[in-house]
Each structure stands twice: as structure tokens, then as C-alpha cells.
Amino acid sequence: MILPDLAERDRTTAERMDDPRCDLHELERTYAQFRVINALVAGWRATYRERLRPHLRRGEVTTLLDVGSGGGDLARALARWARRDGFDLRVTGIDPDPRAHAWARRQPPVEGVTFRRALSSELVADGERFDLVVSNHLLHHLDPAQLGGLLADSERLARTAVVHSDIQRARTAYALFSAGTWPFFRGSFIREDGLISIRRSFTAAELRQAVPHTWTVSELGPWRLLLTHDAPPP
């Protein structure tokens, strides 16, 4: 396997699943397989324990917004984990893609989880607020203007905290993902789009330069980044 030059971000190559003309069957297989791939590489179980669960209170309802929720696997997982821990977490997943929204809505319902076809800017315009705002694998899809818009929207929407999680670009991550997914995930975009995602993703230093100083970039292991913001006290 020949590794690409990852010294610079790939800002131009689009992921197959973002193409409105892509094969719908392969796209829906991709949504279905996200639960597996995210459980293996995204580290959200630890992020929930360390970054989200401390904000939950027994006997109180906590609201959470998942921006760019895709097939909805993260939204459902967060609600299940919170319920097992004895918390009432109400999760809203939003995605502007009608294909993702339709697929998420067709899955078996999970208590406390709802899905809406919407942009974060539309929720801001409607004056909506949530205790927590999160996203998974969204940042690397955005151009600078879109990234700035997401962060501004997140600050307006979150009463307490924001956690955006994404990949950190690295040659080792690329090589391991390429080798580890080669025999699996046939008939979907997981492997092809995953490798593009790594090429498009930030390093920690790049992300720090791209965001306002009020946001914090931290590394979750060698190949994950967390971009976080705590709302000022009322």
C-alpha cells in the first residue's frame, strides 16, 4: 500500500456519501455500518463519561443536540448510556440530508431520541436552546466559513457545553484504517469515504489555528480530536 502525502489537508476531494447521486443502497449500508465503525474508532463512550455525564443531573431532564446526526447511531447511543446510568437525556439529532433523515427515522425508536431535518442555523433563528451540543465527524466536511458558522451556532444553542469530535490526520491512522477495513464493509462507502475523511481532517495544531481562542482543542488518543466550549455561567 502506498500512503498519500498527508502533510497538507485535502480540502477538495468529496466523500461519496455526500454526492446526492450516489447509490442509495450503498449509502444506507453505510449508515447501518456507522454504528460498528464509530464504536471501534470514535471513542464516544469515554467522551460521554468524561465530557457529558458530569453535566447530567438525576431527577432532571437534560437536552442534547447532535448536529449532522447522519444515521443517528450516536444520538441513540448517548440516550441509551444516559438511561442506563439513571439520567433523563433527551436527544435531538438534526441533519439537512433528506436521505440520512429518512433512514434515521426508519430505525427502531429509542426512548428520548427524535430526529429533525434541519440546519443548526435554523434552530438558532427559531431561538431554540439545548443544554449540550455535540457532533461527530462533521468538522472535516466544512470549509472555513461553514466551520465558523457551526461554532457560532453552537455557542448560541448550548446552555452548558459543546463537544465536537473528529479524526486527527496521521499516516499511521490512514494505514491502520486502510488495512483494517479492507476485508470488511463491502457494498458501502465506509472504507473509501473513511480514507478521504482522514485526508480531509485536521491536525491539532491546524484546528487550533482555525477556531476562536475561546474554544479548546484536545487530543483523545493519537488519532482523535475534541473541540470543546463551555458556556459562560448565566
C-alpha positions in Angstrom: 0.0 0.0 0.0 1.3 3.4 -1.0 0.4 6.1 1.6 -0.6 9.5 0.3 1.2 12.6 1.3 -0.7 13.8 4.4 1.5 16.8 5.2 -1.4 19.1 4.0 -5.1 18.7 4.4 -7.1 17.5 1.3 -9.6 20.3 1.0 -11.1 19.3 -2.3 -11.9 15.6 -2.5 -15.5 15.0 -1.7 -16.8 11.9 0.1 -19.0 9.6 -2.0 -21.9 9.7 0.5 -22.1 13.5 0.1 -23.0 13.1 -3.6 -26.8 13.4 -4.0 -26.5 11.0 -6.9 -24.7 8.2 -5.1 -26.1 4.7 -4.9 -28.9 4.7 -2.3 -28.4 1.1 -1.3 -24.7 1.6 -0.7 -25.5 4.8 1.2 -27.9 3.0 3.5 -25.5 0.2 4.1 -23.0 2.9 5.1 -25.5 4.4 7.6 -26.1 0.9 9.0 -22.3 0.2 9.4 -21.6 3.5 11.1 -22.6 2.0 14.5 -19.8 -0.5 14.2 -17.1 1.8 12.9 -17.9 4.5 15.4 -17.8 2.1 18.2 -14.4 1.0 17.1 -12.7 4.3 16.3 -14.7 7.3 17.6 -14.2 6.9 21.3 -17.6 8.3 22.3 -18.1 6.0 25.3 -15.1 7.7 27.0 -16.2 11.1 25.8 -19.7 10.6 27.2 -18.3 9.6 30.6 -15.7 12.4 30.8 -17.3 15.3 28.9 -21.1 14.8 29.0 -22.1 12.7 32.0 -20.8 15.3 34.5 -23.4 17.7 33.3 -26.3 15.3 33.8 -28.4 15.5 37.0 -30.6 12.8 38.5 -34.3 13.8 38.6 -33.8 16.5 35.9 -34.2 16.5 32.1 -31.1 17.3 30.1 -31.4 18.2 26.4 -28.7 17.4 23.9 -28.4 18.4 20.2 -26.5 16.2 17.8 -25.5 18.3 14.8 -25.1 16.4 11.5 -26.5 13.2 13.1 -26.4 11.1 9.9 -27.9 7.7 10.5 -28.4 8.6 14.2 -26.2 5.9 15.8 -24.5 8.5 18.2 -27.8 10.0 19.2 -29.3 6.6 20.1 -26.1 5.5 21.9 -26.0 8.6 24.1 -29.6 8.3 25.1 -29.1 4.6 26.0 -25.9 5.2 28.0 -27.6 8.0 30.0 -30.7 5.9 30.7 -28.5 3.0 32.0 -26.8 5.5 34.3 -30.1 6.7 35.6 -30.4 10.0 33.8 -33.1 11.5 31.6 -31.3 12.7 28.5 -33.5 13.9 25.6 -31.5 13.9 22.4 -32.4 15.7 19.1 -30.5 14.7 16.0 -30.5 17.1 13.1 -29.3 16.6 9.6 -30.2 18.6 6.4 -29.7 15.5 4.1 -33.2 14.0 3.4 -31.6 10.6 2.8 -30.0 10.5 6.3 -33.1 11.9 7.9 -35.3 9.3 6.3 -33.0 6.4 7.2 -32.7 7.5 10.8 -36.4 7.9 11.2 -37.0 4.3 9.9 -34.8 2.7 12.6 -36.3 1.2 15.8 -37.1 4.1 18.1 -35.1 4.7 21.2 -36.7 6.4 24.2 -35.8 10.1 24.4 -34.4 10.4 20.8 -36.0 12.4 18.0 -34.7 13.4 14.5 -35.3 16.5 12.5 -34.3 17.6 9.1 -32.7 20.9 9.8 -29.6 23.1 9.9 -28.1 24.4 13.1 -28.7 28.0 11.8 -32.4 27.3 11.5 -32.6 26.3 15.2 -30.7 29.5 16.1 -33.2 31.6 14.1 -36.0 29.9 15.9 -34.5 30.7 19.3 -34.0 27.1 20.4 -31.6 26.1 23.1 -30.2 22.9 24.4 -28.1 22.0 27.5 -25.4 20.2 25.4 -24.4 20.3 21.7 -22.3 17.7 20.1 -21.2 16.5 16.6 -19.2 13.5 15.3 -17.0 13.5 12.2 -18.5 16.8 11.0 -15.7 19.3 11.2 -13.6 17.9 8.4 -16.6 18.3 6.0 -16.7 22.1 6.4 -15.0 24.9 4.6 -13.7 27.9 6.8 -17.0 29.8 6.5 -19.1 26.8 7.4 -16.8 25.9 10.3 -17.2 29.4 11.7 -20.9 29.2 11.3 -21.1 25.9 13.1 -19.1 27.2 16.1 -21.2 30.4 16.3 -24.4 28.4 16.1 -23.1 26.0 18.8 -22.3 28.8 21.2 -25.8 30.2 20.7 -27.5 26.9 21.0 -25.7 25.4 24.1 -26.6 26.5 27.6 -23.8 24.4 29.2 -21.2 22.8 26.9 -20.3 21.9 23.3 -18.2 18.8 22.3 -17.3 18.4 18.6 -15.4 15.2 17.9 -13.4 14.4 14.8 -10.5 12.5 13.3 -6.9 13.7 13.6 -5.0 13.3 10.4 -2.0 11.0 10.6 -0.2 8.5 8.4 -0.5 5.7 11.0 -4.2 6.2 11.3 -4.5 6.1 7.5 -2.5 2.9 7.2 -4.4 1.1 10.0 -7.8 2.1 8.8 -6.9 1.1 5.2 -5.7 -2.3 6.3 -8.3 -2.9 9.0 -11.3 -2.2 6.7 -10.0 -3.9 3.6 -11.7 -7.3 4.2 -14.9 -5.8 5.6 -17.6 -3.2 4.9 -18.2 -4.4 1.4 -21.1 -2.7 -0.5 -20.8 0.5 1.4 -18.7 3.7 1.4 -17.1 3.1 4.8 -13.6 2.3 3.6 -13.4 4.8 0.7 -15.0 7.7 2.5 -13.1 6.9 5.7 -9.8 7.3 4.0 -11.0 10.5 2.4 -12.1 11.7 5.8 -8.6 11.1 7.2 -7.1 13.1 4.4 -9.5 15.9 4.9 -9.2 16.0 8.7 -7.2 18.5 10.8 -4.2 18.1 13.0 -4.4 19.5 16.5 -2.2 22.5 15.5 -4.3 23.2 12.4 -7.6 23.1 14.2 -6.3 25.5 16.9 -5.4 28.0 14.2 -8.8 27.6 12.6 -11.0 28.3 15.6 -11.5 31.2 18.0 -9.3 31.3 21.1 -12.4 30.7 23.3 -12.5 27.1 22.0 -10.3 24.3 23.3 -8.7 21.6 21.2 -7.6 18.4 22.9 -6.3 15.1 21.7 -8.3 11.9 22.6 -5.6 9.3 21.9 -3.3 9.7 18.9 -5.9 9.9 16.2 -8.9 11.8 17.7 -9.6 15.5 18.3 -12.1 17.1 20.6 -13.1 20.7 20.1 -14.9 21.9 23.2 -16.5 25.1 24.5 -18.0 25.8 27.9 -20.8 28.3 28.0 -20.3 31.2 30.4 -22.3 31.0 33.6 -25.6 32.8 33.4 
